[in-house]
Amino acid sequence: MSVPERFAPQEEENESGGHSLEPMHFSDLPEVLVIERACFSDPWPEFAFVQGLSCADCYSRVTRKNGQVSGYLIGYVSSLEIHIANVAVSPAFRRQGVARRLMLDVLEGTNLRCTSAVLDVRESNHPAIRLYLSLGFRPIGRRPRYYRHPVEDAIVMTTKCRTPRKNARERD
Ligand SMILES: CC(C)(COP(=O)(O)OP(=O)(O)OC[C@H]1O[C@@H](n2cnc3c(N)ncnc32)[C@H](O)[C@@H]1OP(=O)(O)O)[C@@H](O)C(=O)NCCC(=O)NCCS
């Protein structure tokens, strides 16, 4: 099954910095799961990705370099807001702008008609927090003991999407 057609990427989005950007497919899951387990102490189980790819409101992307999945992002769209639920980059491809590319696709891509983005991040995850701050995200709250392995608070961060306003209106 492929991702919902309404979130299909536009042609010009497909290649950037040697990493292509594409919708995530079920066939990507073996590679995605290897990255997920390398990145998180409490990784998503496979069924969480399957559920996402089966959901019409899920926005998913993988980046690829020479055919190999280098990173991915999963978000859930609710009205004009996207909740970025998961973003990760393979340790082999870090500091190459992959996460920034995935995030800018959400914040500036013209095919996703959201006006704001929100996410949760571990308070000790300084690389991710630095990435989000550099993209204009600002903290708006805290979820005490939100994470496990280890137990830790989440910082809730949000920013406006830079998608042209007319797209938001067209969606209604
Ligand atoms: C956080 C993560 C997604 C960043 O991916 P990445 O592709 O290496 O990030 P980018 O190359 O796009 O970096 C963009 C910016 O983020 C910040 N950043 C990324 N990694 C950083 C690090 N290790 N230390 C400090 N800042 C970092 C920097 O500001 C960087 O810009 P710069 O390279 O010009 O200094 C990656 O480290 C990762 O997958 N971590 C494990 C999973 C995770 O924590 N996901 C986020 C959950 S909320």
The ligand as a Gaussian input file, in Angstrom:
#p B3LYP/6-31G(d) Opt

LIG

0 1
 C       18.595000      14.713000      15.983000
 C       18.860000      14.091000      14.615000
 C       17.533000      13.740000      13.957000
 C       19.623000      15.119000      13.739000
 O       19.799000      14.549000      12.452000
 P       20.927000      15.075000      11.449000
 O       20.537000      14.664000      10.082000
 O       22.262000      14.652000      11.926000
 O       20.793000      16.654000      11.626000
 P       21.223000      17.752000      10.546000
 O       22.506000      17.346000       9.889000
 O       20.074000      18.069000       9.663000
 O       21.544000      18.975000      11.522000
 C       20.796000      20.165000      11.489000
 C       21.158000      20.977000      12.730000
 O       20.746000      20.307000      13.923000
 C       21.696000      20.547000      14.974000
 N       22.370000      19.294000      15.310000
 C       22.209000      18.090000      14.713000
 N       22.982000      17.166000      15.338000
 C       23.627000      17.796000      16.331000
 C       24.564000      17.376000      17.335000
 N       24.979000      16.096000      17.410000
 N       25.015000      18.285000      18.193000
 C       24.622000      19.570000      18.142000
 N       23.737000      20.042000      17.206000
 C       23.254000      19.151000      16.320000
 C       22.689000      21.554000      14.410000
 O       22.170000      22.849000      14.636000
 C       22.640000      21.216000      12.937000
 O       23.076000      22.250000      12.101000
 P       24.659000      22.335000      11.726000
 O       25.074000      20.963000      11.254000
 O       24.679000      23.373000      10.649000
 O       25.356000      22.730000      12.989000
 C       19.758000      12.822000      14.729000
 O       20.870000      13.116000      15.561000
 C       19.041000      11.601000      15.260000
 O       18.462000      10.838000      14.493000
 N       19.074000      11.404000      16.581000
 C       18.432000      10.249000      17.217000
 C       16.935000      10.282000      17.056000
 C       16.348000      11.534000      17.652000
 O       16.789000      12.034000      18.683000
 N       15.299000      12.054000      16.993000
 C       14.590000      13.235000      17.453000
 C       13.542000      12.814000      18.441000
 S       12.637000      14.219000      19.072000

